[in-house]
Amino acid sequence: MIGNDIVDLKIAALESNWKRPRFLDKVFSKQEQSLIINSEIQSQMVWLLWSMKEAAYKIYVQQYGERIFNPKKLTCELISTREGSVNFNGNQYVTKSEIGDDFVNTMAYSEEPNTTIIHRFKIEDTSYKTQSNAVKQKLLKSFSELKKIPLKNLEIKNDKNSVPRLFHNGIKQSFSFSIAHHGFYGAYAISINSSFQS
Amino acid sequence: MEKQALIAKLKTIVEPYIQDEDAFKSLSENTDFVKDLKINSANLVDVILDVEDVFDIRIENVDMEKMLSVKAAMDIVNEKLAAK
């Protein structure tokens, strides 16, 4: 399975004050906090580790159908700024991250990373609804082209845990994908090895 | 704390972080912070820290795990206030 998270660094700087008392301690282990403190660009490390936790959590919810809010329990290991892993409740997720001037985007995988379509783009409107719809429409279009099926037969609906699921002619598809949006960025990832039920 | 007063306090706390106005207007104890109010998860940390500050309590991570709805937040606040 796949999980995807994106952070718009400029918007994160406006929306979140990670330097407020107790913030780091709620979210990051001692080891992670020392990675942050010893980083040249501390805020970048905060959001890199955050996006790893989020991407891994998005797989966890798909796997177990259970929502939990405890980011500190998802523990990160970094091999480099591009590669790492997250451990949570006995599961290990491999992560691959991309850091740009004003974004961090992480993919998490529950098994060996397979062929994946990853698309990241800018969205001019930061309203939640517009963004959510824009990302879903782009994912549907990409999927429709990939599998050569009409766009009108595809639909995304959220399940009770807010996990987006794809339906083809009303039939729920089991393959894994993940969408994310924040600030002026949107992104989706599709695991294309997944089977397709028509 | 009296139920309506507690809901009103929580409503003031979450207001800066909500991304769905309609869900915010009709906020009740059944409102979910993420599914309904679309609060992003980094700001959910702020909600929890603000709750700690406003009520002068400390919420352990194990209690935080369940704090995804107004109802869950009310239960934890009441429990912590009772233990004070």
Boltz contact constraints between the chains, C-beta under 6 A:
constraints:
  - contact:
      token1: [A, 16]
      token2: [B, 42]
      max_distance: 6.0
  - contact:
      token1: [A, 22]
      token2: [B, 49]
      max_distance: 6.0
  - contact:
      token1: [A, 26]
      token2: [B, 45]
      max_distance: 6.0
  - contact:
      token1: [A, 27]
      token2: [B, 45]
      max_distance: 6.0
  - contact:
      token1: [A, 67]
      token2: [B, 68]
      max_distance: 6.0
  - contact:
      token1: [A, 68]
      token2: [B, 65]
      max_distance: 6.0
  - contact:
      token1: [A, 69]
      token2: [B, 64]
      max_distance: 6.0
  - contact:
      token1: [A, 69]
      token2: [B, 65]
      max_distance: 6.0
  - contact:
      token1: [A, 69]
      token2: [B, 68]
      max_distance: 6.0
  - contact:
      token1: [A, 70]
      token2: [B, 61]
      max_distance: 6.0
  - contact:
      token1: [A, 70]
      token2: [B, 65]
      max_distance: 6.0
  - contact:
      token1: [A, 72]
      token2: [B, 61]
      max_distance: 6.0
  - contact:
      token1: [A, 128]
      token2: [B, 19]
      max_distance: 6.0
  - contact:
      token1: [A, 128]
      token2: [B, 38]
      max_distance: 6.0
  - contact:
      token1: [A, 162]
      token2: [B, 35]
      max_distance: 6.0
